Amino acid sequence: MNEALSSEEARRLFERHSKAVFGILLALTKSKALADDLTQETFIRAFRKYDQYRGEAADDAAVRPWLARISVNLARSHYRKLKWQTLFGQVPDRAAERTAEAVALLNERQLELWHAVGRLPRKSREVILLHYYAEIPLKEAAETLDIPLGTCKSRLAAGLAKLRVNPDLLDYGMPGYVKSKEELR
């Protein structure tokens, strides 16, 4: 267990991880405004609950999955409240596509791929997003989603298999085939 964060520690934690949390939430929500709101809420919750965090603040590898779990749970909760059926049911809004970070992440080729990822079942989308976009190891992604590692691997394999046969990905050299995780970045 940790003690409460000082203002300076909270600021450093936010500076180190806010872009990654925002990126996860932007990919989940497809809305810059909503991702921004949920990013703020993620850090508010993290700061309030920091005394319950069991890792070291300076250990980015330990903090990242904890913050990812908070952000994914907030996004799920948001959509549950709105009674939406999926996290990726919509095409990204044009405002989100124009942000500097989104432009860097979603060039034309990557945008096609993320649209295909967006049409995957929610469970596969979450694993792919955490593992490839947030670069969280599968073991930590499983912990973040509160599922067994084997289930996490199965969801990843199922999602990648669907991407490999997706007709929208014909421009990747082979029909519908994603060759490597670099193509998901």
C-alpha positions as CSV (number, residue, x, y, z in Angstrom):
1,M,0.0,0.0,0.0
2,N,1.1,3.5,-0.7
3,E,0.5,6.8,0.9
4,A,-1.4,9.6,-0.8
5,L,0.4,11.3,-3.7
6,S,2.0,14.7,-3.2
7,S,1.0,17.4,-5.8
8,E,4.4,17.1,-7.4
9,E,4.1,13.3,-7.7
10,A,0.6,13.6,-9.1
11,R,1.8,16.1,-11.7
12,R,4.7,13.8,-12.7
13,L,2.4,10.8,-13.0
14,F,0.0,12.7,-15.2
15,E,2.8,14.1,-17.4
16,R,4.3,10.6,-17.9
17,H,1.1,8.7,-18.6
18,S,-1.7,11.1,-19.8
19,K,-0.9,10.7,-23.5
20,A,-1.1,7.0,-23.3
21,V,-4.3,7.0,-21.3
22,F,-5.8,9.6,-23.7
23,G,-4.8,7.4,-26.7
24,I,-6.5,4.3,-25.2
25,L,-9.6,6.3,-24.5
26,L,-9.7,7.9,-27.9
27,A,-9.4,4.5,-29.5
28,L,-12.2,3.2,-27.3
29,T,-14.6,6.2,-27.5
30,K,-13.8,7.6,-31.0
31,S,-14.5,11.0,-29.5
32,K,-11.7,13.5,-28.6
33,A,-14.0,15.4,-26.1
34,L,-15.1,12.2,-24.4
35,A,-11.6,10.8,-24.3
36,D,-10.4,14.0,-22.8
37,D,-13.1,13.9,-20.1
38,L,-12.4,10.2,-19.3
39,T,-8.7,10.9,-19.2
40,Q,-9.2,13.5,-16.5
41,E,-11.6,11.2,-14.6
42,T,-9.0,8.3,-14.9
43,F,-6.4,10.5,-13.1
44,I,-8.8,11.8,-10.6
45,R,-9.7,8.2,-9.6
46,A,-6.0,7.2,-9.7
47,F,-5.0,10.1,-7.4
48,R,-7.9,9.4,-5.0
49,K,-7.2,5.6,-4.9
50,Y,-3.4,5.8,-5.0
51,D,-3.2,4.7,-1.4
52,Q,-4.6,1.3,-2.6
53,Y,-2.1,1.0,-5.5
54,R,0.4,-1.8,-4.7
55,G,3.2,-0.8,-7.1
56,E,5.8,1.9,-7.3
57,A,4.9,5.2,-8.9
58,A,8.3,5.4,-10.6
59,D,7.8,1.9,-12.1
60,D,6.1,2.8,-15.4
61,A,5.7,-0.8,-16.3
62,A,3.5,-1.3,-13.2
63,V,1.6,2.0,-13.3
64,R,0.7,1.7,-17.0
65,P,-1.6,-1.4,-16.6
66,W,-3.2,0.0,-13.5
67,L,-4.1,3.3,-15.3
68,A,-5.2,1.3,-18.4
69,R,-7.5,-0.8,-16.2
70,I,-9.0,2.4,-14.7
71,S,-9.5,4.0,-18.1
72,V,-11.0,0.8,-19.7
73,N,-13.4,0.5,-16.7
74,L,-14.4,4.1,-17.0
75,A,-15.1,3.7,-20.7
76,R,-17.1,0.5,-20.1
77,S,-19.0,2.3,-17.3
78,H,-19.7,5.3,-19.5
79,Y,-21.2,3.1,-22.3
80,R,-23.1,0.9,-19.9
81,K,-24.8,4.0,-18.5
82,L,-25.7,5.1,-22.0
83,K,-26.8,1.5,-22.8
84,W,-24.6,1.4,-25.9
85,Q,-23.9,-2.2,-27.1
86,T,-20.3,-1.8,-28.2
87,L,-17.3,0.4,-27.4
88,F,-16.3,0.7,-31.1
89,G,-19.7,0.9,-32.8
90,Q,-19.0,4.2,-34.6
91,V,-16.5,5.5,-37.1
92,P,-14.2,8.1,-35.4
93,D,-15.6,11.6,-35.5
94,R,-13.9,14.1,-37.8
95,A,-12.7,16.2,-34.9
96,A,-10.8,13.2,-33.4
97,E,-9.2,12.5,-36.8
98,R,-7.9,16.0,-36.9
99,T,-6.0,16.1,-33.6
100,A,-2.3,16.0,-33.9
101,E,-2.0,12.7,-32.0
102,A,-4.8,11.1,-34.0
103,V,-3.2,12.2,-37.3
104,A,0.1,10.6,-36.2
105,L,-1.6,7.4,-35.2
106,L,-4.2,7.1,-37.8
107,N,-2.6,7.7,-41.2
108,E,-4.7,6.5,-44.1
109,R,-3.5,2.9,-43.9
110,Q,-3.7,2.7,-40.1
111,L,-7.2,4.2,-40.2
112,E,-8.4,1.4,-42.4
113,L,-7.0,-1.1,-40.0
114,W,-8.5,0.6,-36.9
115,H,-11.9,0.7,-38.7
116,A,-11.5,-3.1,-39.1
117,V,-10.4,-3.4,-35.5
118,G,-13.5,-1.3,-34.6
119,R,-15.8,-3.9,-36.2
120,L,-14.3,-6.8,-34.2
121,P,-16.3,-8.2,-31.2
122,R,-15.7,-6.0,-28.1
123,K,-13.7,-8.6,-26.2
124,S,-11.2,-9.0,-29.1
125,R,-11.0,-5.3,-29.6
126,E,-10.1,-4.6,-26.0
127,V,-7.2,-7.2,-26.0
128,I,-5.9,-5.9,-29.4
129,L,-6.1,-2.3,-28.2
130,L,-4.3,-3.0,-24.9
131,H,-1.6,-5.3,-26.4
132,Y,-0.8,-3.5,-29.7
133,Y,-1.8,0.1,-29.2
134,A,-1.0,0.5,-25.5
135,E,1.9,-2.0,-25.7
136,I,0.9,-3.8,-22.6
137,P,2.2,-7.4,-22.4
138,L,-0.6,-10.0,-22.6
139,K,-0.2,-11.0,-19.0
140,E,-0.8,-7.4,-17.9
141,A,-3.6,-7.0,-20.4
142,A,-5.3,-10.1,-18.9
143,E,-4.9,-8.6,-15.5
144,T,-6.3,-5.3,-16.7
145,L,-9.3,-7.0,-18.2
146,D,-9.6,-9.3,-15.2
147,I,-9.5,-12.5,-17.4
148,P,-7.2,-15.5,-17.4
149,L,-4.1,-15.3,-19.6
150,G,-5.3,-18.1,-21.8
151,T,-8.6,-16.3,-22.5
152,C,-6.7,-13.1,-23.3
153,K,-4.5,-15.1,-25.8
154,S,-7.6,-16.7,-27.3
155,R,-9.3,-13.3,-27.8
156,L,-6.2,-11.9,-29.4
157,A,-5.9,-14.9,-31.8
158,A,-9.6,-14.7,-32.7
159,G,-9.4,-11.0,-33.4
160,L,-6.2,-11.3,-35.5
161,A,-7.7,-14.2,-37.4
162,K,-10.7,-12.0,-38.3
163,L,-8.4,-9.2,-39.4
164,R,-6.4,-11.6,-41.6
165,V,-9.5,-12.4,-43.7
166,N,-11.1,-8.9,-43.6
167,P,-11.7,-7.8,-47.2
168,D,-11.3,-4.1,-46.2
169,L,-7.6,-4.8,-45.6
170,L,-6.8,-5.7,-49.2
171,D,-4.2,-2.9,-49.5
172,Y,-1.8,-4.6,-47.1
173,G,0.0,-6.6,-49.7
174,M,-2.0,-9.8,-49.2
175,P,-5.8,-10.0,-49.1
176,G,-6.9,-9.0,-45.7
177,Y,-3.7,-10.0,-44.0
178,V,-2.1,-8.2,-41.1
179,K,1.5,-9.3,-41.1
180,S,2.9,-7.9,-37.9
181,K,2.1,-5.8,-34.8
182,E,3.8,-2.9,-36.5
183,E,0.9,-2.6,-38.8
184,L,-1.4,-2.0,-35.8
185,R,0.7,1.0,-34.6
